[in-house]
């Protein structure tokens, strides 16, 4: 599931960890997903959704740049936040100028599991790079991250 993956870690605490894979675009456009879900869509017809991870692939998560997050959203930095709100997604789907990515599914780890995998060398940890969140070439992310990890 995670070979050559770059994961945005959204939550990490005593209850476990949750993130989304940033570099796995789906072979479905947002327009196709909206059509299947009976949601109106006014955005770029070529925009894709992303496979956020193997857990709950029917669950959507939206990464948003700009706007005001609600109290239940997770703020990442000064301009980016993550939301599970369907009303926000529906609003974004109608705004062609909005900057967001829809992730279907997520990656999850039990308490201590991610630390154990990191200690085994399965993961490298880097600080948040806002430019990676909406990277124009997601397939290049893994190599960029690997270069940043190199000593």
N, CA, C and O of each residue as an XYZ file, in Angstrom:
604
protein
N       0.795     -1.218      0.000
C       0.000      0.000      0.000
C       0.832      1.274      0.000
O       0.392      2.306     -0.507
N       2.032      1.206      0.568
C       2.764      2.446      0.794
C       4.107      2.550      0.084
O       4.879      3.462      0.377
N       4.404      1.652     -0.830
C       5.682      1.744     -1.514
C       5.753      3.065     -2.289
O       4.846      3.406     -3.048
N       6.829      3.783     -2.083
C       7.070      5.081     -2.719
C       5.975      6.097     -2.420
O       5.626      6.909     -3.277
N       5.433      6.053     -1.209
C       4.374      6.978     -0.808
C       4.923      8.150     -0.022
O       5.888      8.026      0.732
N       4.281      9.292     -0.219
C       4.518     10.472      0.618
C       3.203     10.707      1.346
O       2.173     10.972      0.725
N       3.251     10.606      2.664
C       2.040     10.690      3.476
C       2.049     11.984      4.282
O       3.029     12.315      4.949
N       0.944     12.702      4.204
C       0.732     13.863      5.054
C       0.139     13.350      6.355
O      -0.979     12.836      6.364
N       0.867     13.480      7.443
C       0.397     13.043      8.750
C      -0.487     14.142      9.325
O      -0.017     15.247      9.596
N      -1.756     13.838      9.509
C      -2.734     14.824      9.955
C      -2.941     14.759     11.461
O      -3.025     15.787     12.134
N      -3.022     13.556     11.975
C      -3.197     13.360     13.414
C      -2.161     12.358     13.896
O      -1.896     11.352     13.238
N      -1.574     12.650     15.065
C      -0.596     11.737     15.659
C      -0.604     12.005     17.158
O      -0.121     13.037     17.623
N      -1.161     11.057     17.903
C      -1.226     11.230     19.353
C      -1.276      9.852     20.011
O      -0.994      8.842     19.366
N      -1.631      9.813     21.277
C      -1.657      8.555     22.028
C      -2.693      7.570     21.498
O      -2.625      6.382     21.810
N      -3.652      8.045     20.700
C      -4.700      7.180     20.157
C      -4.325      6.587     18.801
O      -5.050      5.738     18.283
N      -3.211      7.018     18.221
C      -2.783      6.506     16.932
C      -2.466      7.630     15.964
O      -2.303      8.782     16.365
N      -2.381      7.288     14.692
C      -2.004      8.255     13.658
C      -2.918      8.117     12.453
O      -3.433      7.038     12.160
N      -3.109      9.244     11.756
C      -3.947      9.272     10.573
C      -3.310     10.205      9.562
O      -2.828     11.280      9.917
N      -3.307      9.793      8.304
C      -2.742     10.633      7.257
C      -3.338     10.286      5.914
O      -4.172      9.387      5.801
N      -2.901     11.012      4.888
C      -3.316     10.727      3.516
C      -2.080     10.682      2.622
O      -1.105     11.400      2.842
N      -2.147      9.829      1.620
C      -1.064      9.700      0.650
C      -1.203     10.840     -0.357
O      -2.232     10.962     -1.022
N      -0.182     11.661     -0.467
C      -0.225     12.840     -1.332
C       0.066     12.547     -2.799
O      -0.258     13.357     -3.668
N       0.667     11.409     -3.079
C       1.138     11.175     -4.446
C       0.483      9.976     -5.132
O       1.144      9.249     -5.873
N      -0.807      9.768     -4.891
C      -1.535      8.682     -5.544
C      -2.831      9.201     -6.187
O      -3.916      8.938     -5.668
N      -2.736      9.933     -7.305
C      -3.973     10.350     -7.972
C      -4.735      9.131     -8.478
O      -4.137      8.157     -8.935
N      -6.035      9.196     -8.392
C      -6.892      8.121     -8.890
C      -7.117      8.287    -10.392
O      -6.994      9.393    -10.918
N      -7.439      7.215    -11.071
C      -7.736      7.327    -12.502
C      -9.168      7.803    -12.752
O      -9.749      7.519    -13.799
N      -9.723      8.519    -11.798
C     -11.071      9.079    -11.909
C     -10.997     10.591    -11.778
O     -10.257     11.111    -10.943
N     -11.751     11.285    -12.588
C     -11.799     12.734    -12.436
C     -12.807     13.088    -11.343
O     -13.686     12.296    -11.004
N     -12.660     14.276    -10.811
C     -13.644     14.760     -9.841
C     -15.025     14.805    -10.481
O     -16.033     14.514     -9.839
N     -15.052     15.171    -11.740
C     -16.322     15.238    -12.453
C     -17.009     13.866    -12.468
O     -18.219     13.783    -12.256
N     -16.249     12.787    -12.715
C     -16.811     11.438    -12.715
C     -17.310     11.048    -11.329
O     -18.387     10.468    -11.187
N     -16.527     11.366    -10.318
C     -16.919     11.041     -8.938
C     -18.188     11.787     -8.566
O     -19.091     11.216     -7.954
N     -18.260     13.056     -8.930
C     -19.449     13.846     -8.634
C     -20.671     13.310     -9.377
O     -21.773     13.275     -8.829
N     -20.472     12.900    -10.608
C     -21.574     12.334    -11.387
C     -22.111     11.083    -10.708
O     -23.323     10.917    -10.566
N     -21.200     10.196    -10.285
C     -21.605      8.965     -9.601
C     -22.268      9.251     -8.259
O     -23.156      8.513     -7.833
N     -21.840     10.319     -7.596
C     -22.362     10.673     -6.274
C     -23.551     11.626     -6.349
O     -24.122     12.003     -5.326
N     -23.912     12.006     -7.560
C     -25.008     12.951     -7.792
C     -24.754     14.294     -7.107
O     -25.640     14.870     -6.474
N     -23.525     14.770     -7.252
C     -23.155     16.088     -6.737
C     -22.861     17.012     -7.907
O     -22.180     16.604     -8.848
N     -23.349     18.233     -7.877
C     -23.017     19.172     -8.959
C     -21.540     19.542     -8.907
O     -20.953     19.667     -7.833
N     -20.951     19.715    -10.086
C     -19.525     20.027    -10.174
C     -19.312     21.115    -11.213
O     -19.821     21.023    -12.330
N     -18.554     22.155    -10.842
C     -18.291     23.269    -11.751
C     -16.796     23.530    -11.909
O     -16.403     24.599    -12.376
N     -15.970     22.576    -11.530
C     -14.523     22.776    -11.576
C     -13.882     22.298    -12.867
O     -14.554     22.045    -13.867
N     -12.570     22.185    -12.814
C     -11.768     21.733    -13.944
C     -12.154     20.292    -14.303
O     -12.095     19.415    -13.441
N     -12.543     20.034    -15.543
C     -12.945     18.674    -15.918
C     -11.810     17.654    -15.846
O     -12.069     16.450    -15.833
N     -10.562     18.110    -15.799
C      -9.428     17.193    -15.725
C      -8.927     16.960    -14.295
O      -8.043     16.130    -14.085
N      -9.473     17.670    -13.320
C      -9.035     17.502    -11.931
C      -9.350     16.090    -11.450
O     -10.409     15.541    -11.756
N      -8.427     15.510    -10.700
C      -8.611     14.147    -10.208
C      -8.770     14.138     -8.690
O      -8.441     15.107     -8.006
N      -9.270     13.045     -8.197
C      -9.267     12.775     -6.773
C      -8.012     11.954     -6.481
O      -7.331     11.502     -7.401
N      -7.716     11.767     -5.215
C      -6.527     11.025     -4.805
C      -6.923      9.862     -3.903
O      -7.910      9.929     -3.170
N      -6.135      8.805     -3.973
C      -6.319      7.671     -3.052
C      -5.572      8.027     -1.775
O      -4.343      7.984     -1.720
N      -6.333      8.376     -0.760
C      -5.722      8.812      0.494
C      -5.084      7.687      1.281
O      -4.168      7.913      2.072
N      -5.562      6.490      1.068
C      -5.029      5.335      1.781
C      -6.002      4.182      1.728
O      -7.085      4.298      1.156
N      -5.614      3.063      2.327
C      -6.414      1.841      2.206
C      -7.611      1.764      3.150
O      -8.468      0.896      2.979
N      -7.689      2.645      4.137
C      -8.755      2.573      5.131
C      -9.961      3.396      4.676
O      -9.806      4.543      4.258
N     -11.130      2.829      4.755
C     -12.393      3.484      4.410
C     -12.332      4.260      3.088
O     -12.476      5.483      3.085
N     -12.120      3.561      1.968
C     -11.981      4.245      0.680
C     -13.233      5.000      0.237
O     -13.167      5.806     -0.691
N     -14.365      4.753      0.882
C     -15.581      5.486      0.556
C     -15.665      6.807      1.324
O     -16.547      7.622      1.053
N     -14.774      7.021      2.262
C     -14.783      8.234      3.079
C     -13.939      9.315      2.414
O     -12.809      9.063      1.994
N     -14.492     10.515      2.323
C     -13.774     11.627      1.708
C     -13.157     12.559      2.731
O     -13.695     12.768      3.819
N     -12.036     13.103      2.363
C     -11.316     14.081      3.171
C     -10.848     15.157      2.205
O     -10.354     14.840      1.123
N     -10.992     16.415      2.573
C     -10.641     17.506      1.677
C      -9.482     18.306      2.259
O      -9.526     18.747      3.408
N      -8.454     18.483      1.450
C      -7.326     19.350      1.775
C      -7.601     20.684      1.078
O      -7.787     20.725     -0.138
N      -7.627     21.763      1.845
C      -8.048     23.061      1.325
C      -6.949     24.096      1.537
O      -6.311     24.140      2.590
N      -6.742     24.918      0.530
C      -5.830     26.060      0.636
C      -6.681     27.320      0.565
O      -7.404     27.545     -0.406
N      -6.583     28.135      1.606
C      -7.350     29.373      1.666
C      -8.695     29.165      2.342
O      -9.125     28.035      2.570
N      -9.340     30.256      2.654
C     -10.629     30.177      3.332
C     -10.457     30.046      4.829
O      -9.342     30.027      5.351
N     -11.585     29.955      5.503
C     -11.575     29.874      6.963
C     -11.982     28.481      7.419
O     -13.062     28.002      7.076
N     -11.118     27.831      8.192
C     -11.480     26.513      8.708
C     -12.525     26.640      9.820
O     -12.586     27.649     10.523
N     -13.336     25.606      9.962
C     -14.287     25.512     11.066
C     -13.560     24.921     12.276
O     -12.475     24.358     12.132
N     -14.144     25.046     13.451
C     -13.484     24.491     14.652
C     -13.161     23.008     14.552
O     -12.189     22.552     15.153
N     -13.962     22.238     13.799
C     -13.717     20.793     13.690
C     -12.677     20.425     12.632
O     -12.297     19.259     12.525
N     -12.218     21.391     11.858
C     -11.191     21.139     10.846
C      -9.813     21.098     11.490
O      -9.622     21.595     12.600
N      -8.854     20.503     10.786
C      -7.475     20.419     11.260
C      -6.623     21.405     10.480
O      -6.447     21.257      9.270
N      -6.094     22.409     11.166
C      -5.257     23.421     10.537
C      -3.837     22.879     10.419
O      -3.278     22.369     11.390
N      -3.253     22.994      9.215
C      -1.907     22.491      8.964
C      -0.854     23.588      9.058
O       0.222     23.382      9.619
N      -1.173     24.751      8.508
C      -0.262     25.901      8.524
C      -1.107     27.153      8.330
O      -2.319     27.112      8.542
N      -0.504     28.247      7.939
C      -1.232     29.510      7.832
C      -2.297     29.525      6.738
O      -3.240     30.313      6.822
N      -2.177     28.693      5.729
C      -3.116     28.754      4.602
C      -3.819     27.440      4.288
O      -4.719     27.426      3.448
N      -3.449     26.351      4.921
C      -3.971     25.036      4.552
C      -4.646     24.353      5.737
O      -4.195     24.452      6.878
N      -5.740     23.657      5.432
C      -6.404     22.868      6.463
C      -7.061     21.643      5.843
O      -7.219     21.554      4.626
N      -7.443     20.701      6.701
C      -8.071     19.446      6.291
C      -9.463     19.403      6.912
O      -9.658     19.795      8.062
N     -10.425     18.918      6.129
C     -11.798     18.853      6.618
C     -12.477     17.573      6.148
O     -12.163     17.037      5.086
N     -13.411     17.098      6.959
C     -14.252     15.956      6.605
C     -15.675     16.425      6.289
O     -16.557     15.599      6.052
N     -15.903     17.734      6.282
C     -17.252     18.286      6.141
C     -17.788     18.160      4.708
O     -17.190     18.667      3.759
N     -18.902     17.489      4.579
C     -19.528     17.321      3.267
C     -20.027     18.661      2.733
O     -19.949     18.908      1.530
N     -20.538     19.534      3.609
C     -21.030     20.831      3.143
C     -19.904     21.661      2.542
O     -20.119     22.377      1.563
N     -18.714     21.576      3.110
C     -17.564     22.296      2.563
C     -17.187     21.717      1.200
O     -16.939     22.467      0.256
N     -17.142     20.403      1.093
C     -16.830     19.768     -0.194
C     -17.831     20.213     -1.253
O     -17.439     20.587     -2.359
N     -19.109     20.177     -0.927
C     -20.131     20.580     -1.891
C     -19.944     22.024     -2.331
O     -20.150     22.348     -3.501
N     -19.556     22.896     -1.404
C     -19.292     24.292     -1.746
C     -18.074     24.407     -2.668
O     -18.113     25.138     -3.658
N     -17.000     23.691     -2.349
C     -15.778     23.743     -3.150
C     -15.995     23.213     -4.565
O     -15.419     23.730     -5.522
N     -16.820     22.188     -4.691
C     -17.096     21.608     -6.005
C     -17.766     22.609     -6.939
O     -17.716     22.456     -8.160
N     -18.383     23.621     -6.372
C     -19.082     24.638     -7.167
C     -18.218     25.868     -7.457
O     -18.638     26.767     -8.185
N     -17.010     25.906     -6.887
C     -16.136     27.072     -7.056
C     -14.936     26.717     -7.931
O     -13.987     26.100     -7.447
N     -14.963     27.094     -9.210
C     -13.850     26.764    -10.107
C     -12.516     27.368     -9.669
O     -11.460     26.867    -10.055
N     -12.547     28.429     -8.873
C     -11.316     29.092     -8.448
C     -10.749     28.510     -7.148
O      -9.660     28.903     -6.730
N     -11.454     27.594     -6.511
C     -11.015     27.049     -5.222
C      -9.810     26.129     -5.403
O      -9.685     25.439     -6.415
N      -8.923     26.133     -4.400
C      -7.764     25.246     -4.395
C      -7.990     24.188     -3.325
O      -7.979     24.487     -2.131
N      -8.193     22.954     -3.760
C      -8.446     21.856     -2.835
C      -8.121     20.533     -3.522
O      -7.994     20.459     -4.744
N      -7.993     19.502     -2.708
C      -7.845     18.137     -3.223
C      -8.747     17.235     -2.407
O      -8.822     17.336     -1.182
N      -9.429     16.352     -3.115
C     -10.286     15.363     -2.472
C      -9.513     14.055     -2.379
O      -8.987     13.557     -3.375
N      -9.452     13.511     -1.175
C      -8.808     12.221     -0.935
C      -9.885     11.229     -0.531
O     -10.712     11.516      0.334
N      -9.871     10.065     -1.156
C     -10.793      8.997     -0.795
C     -10.014      7.962     -0.007
O      -9.047      7.380     -0.500
N     -10.447      7.744      1.217
C      -9.737      6.852      2.117
C      -8.624      7.571      2.839
O      -8.319      8.731      2.559
N      -8.021      6.861      3.777
C      -6.923      7.423      4.554
C      -6.003      6.308      5.022
O      -6.327      5.125      4.912
N      -4.866      6.700      5.538
C      -3.907      5.764      6.122
C      -4.018      5.892      7.637
O      -4.038      7.003      8.168
N      -4.089      4.781      8.320
C      -4.222      4.822      9.773
C      -3.287      3.834     10.448
O      -2.978      2.773      9.905
N      -2.844      4.203     11.639
C      -1.954      3.371     12.433
C      -2.455      3.330     13.869
O      -2.933      4.336     14.394
N      -2.347      2.182     14.497
C      -2.700      2.019     15.902
C      -1.668      2.744     16.773
O      -0.595      3.100     16.286
N      -1.979      2.964     18.046
C      -1.008      3.626     18.927
C       0.340      2.913     18.908
O       0.408      1.698     19.094
N       1.404      3.666     18.684
C       2.761      3.141     18.680
C       3.179      2.443     17.391
O       4.370      2.208     17.185
N       2.235      2.109     16.524
C       2.556      1.368     15.300
C       3.456      2.168     14.360
O       4.439      1.637     13.844
N       3.129      3.431     14.138
C       3.926      4.241     13.216
C       5.352      4.427     13.740
O       6.307      4.379     12.965
N       5.496      4.637     15.040
C       6.824      4.769     15.625
C       7.636      3.495     15.422
O       8.825      3.549     15.107
N       6.975      2.332     15.609
C       7.646      1.051     15.399
C       8.102      0.881     13.967
O       9.217      0.423     13.718
N       7.248      1.246     13.019
C       7.613      1.141     11.607
C       8.743      2.112     11.271
O       9.629      1.781     10.483
N       8.717      3.300     11.859
C       9.804      4.262     11.634
C      11.119      3.714     12.193
O      12.162      3.820     11.548
N      11.067      3.133     13.381
C      12.273      2.577     13.996
C      12.850      1.417     13.178
O      14.051      1.155     13.245
N      12.013      0.728     12.413
C      12.461     -0.356     11.540
C      12.995      0.172     10.208
O      13.498     -0.596      9.389
N      12.885      1.479      9.997
C      13.384      2.079      8.762
C      12.365      2.128      7.631
O      12.717      2.434      6.492
N      11.096      1.828      7.940
C      10.064      1.835      6.896
C       9.624      3.242      6.516
O       9.110      3.455      5.418
N       9.817      4.193      7.404
C       9.370      5.565      7.174
C      10.475      6.554      7.504
O      11.276      6.332      8.412
N      10.505      7.630      6.767
C      11.326      8.782      7.101
C      10.372      9.914      7.442
O       9.299     10.017      6.849
N      10.743     10.752      8.374
C       9.875     11.845      8.821
C      10.490     13.173      8.395
O      11.670     13.430      8.633
N       9.677     14.009      7.764
C      10.094     15.344      7.337
C       9.081     16.366      7.826
O       7.914     16.029      8.021
N       9.501     17.600      8.026
C       8.521     18.644      8.366
C       7.608     18.927      7.176
O       7.938     18.610      6.034
N       6.483     19.514      7.456
C       5.517     19.850      6.420
C       6.132     20.776      5.381
O       6.749     21.784      5.723
N       5.960     20.430      4.124
C       6.370     21.267      2.990
C       5.091     21.705      2.282
O       4.551     20.946      1.477
N       4.593     22.908      2.561
C       3.323     23.336      1.958
C       3.280     23.201      0.440
O       2.212     22.949     -0.118
N       4.400     23.361     -0.235
C       4.414     23.241     -1.698
C       4.050     21.822     -2.144
O       3.535     21.634     -3.246
N       4.313     20.828     -1.298
C       4.010     19.442     -1.649
C       2.511     19.144     -1.591
O       2.047     18.214     -2.251
N       1.757     19.905     -0.824
C       0.339     19.619     -0.637
C      -0.454     19.683     -1.942
O      -1.391     18.912     -2.152
N      -0.064     20.613     -2.812
C      -0.757     20.783     -4.099
C       0.255     20.714     -5.235
O       0.182     21.477     -6.199
N       1.182     19.804     -5.106
C       2.253     19.659     -6.081
C       1.690     19.431     -7.479
O       0.761     18.643     -7.657
N       2.247     20.114     -8.461
C       1.748     19.984     -9.836
C       2.082     18.626    -10.451
O       1.433     18.208    -11.409
N       3.088     17.931     -9.911
C       3.463     16.612    -10.409
C       3.596     15.647     -9.230
O       4.709     15.388     -8.772
N       2.467     15.106     -8.728
C       2.533     14.221     -7.557
C       3.470     13.038     -7.721
O       3.994     12.531     -6.729
N       3.694     12.582     -8.951
C       4.582     11.438     -9.159
C       6.036     11.777     -8.812
O       6.838     10.869     -8.594
N       6.384     13.052     -8.757
C       7.744     13.476     -8.419
C       7.963     13.631     -6.915
O       9.101     13.793     -6.473
N       6.907     13.583     -6.136
C       7.020     13.840     -4.693
C       7.933     12.866     -3.957
O       8.732     13.274     -3.114
N       7.816     11.588     -4.274
C       8.599     10.600     -3.538
C      10.096     10.859     -3.713
O      10.842     10.805     -2.735
N      10.547     11.138     -4.933
C      11.964     11.415     -5.155
C      12.393     12.700     -4.450
O      13.498     12.769     -3.912
N      11.541     13.705     -4.447
C      11.858     14.947     -3.747
C      11.993     14.705     -2.243
O      12.914     15.212     -1.603
N      11.070     13.930     -1.695
C      11.134     13.616     -0.268
C      12.383     12.792      0.061
O      13.042     13.034      1.072
N      12.698     11.834     -0.782
C      13.881     10.999     -0.582
C      15.155     11.850     -0.593
O      16.053     11.632      0.221
N      15.234     12.799     -1.495
C      16.398     13.699     -1.551
C      16.514     14.526     -0.275
O      17.621     14.780      0.199
N      15.380     14.947      0.284
C      15.387     15.731      1.532
C      15.840     14.878      2.711
O      16.436     15.391      3.658
N      15.556     13.566      2.654
C      15.955     12.673      3.742
C      17.434     12.306      3.688
O      18.017     11.926      4.704
N      18.036     12.415      2.522
C      19.445     12.021      2.364
C      20.322     12.862      3.283
O      20.107     14.066      3.424
N      21.319     12.218      3.913
C      22.195     12.961      4.825
C      23.036     14.020      4.121
O      23.816     14.719      4.767
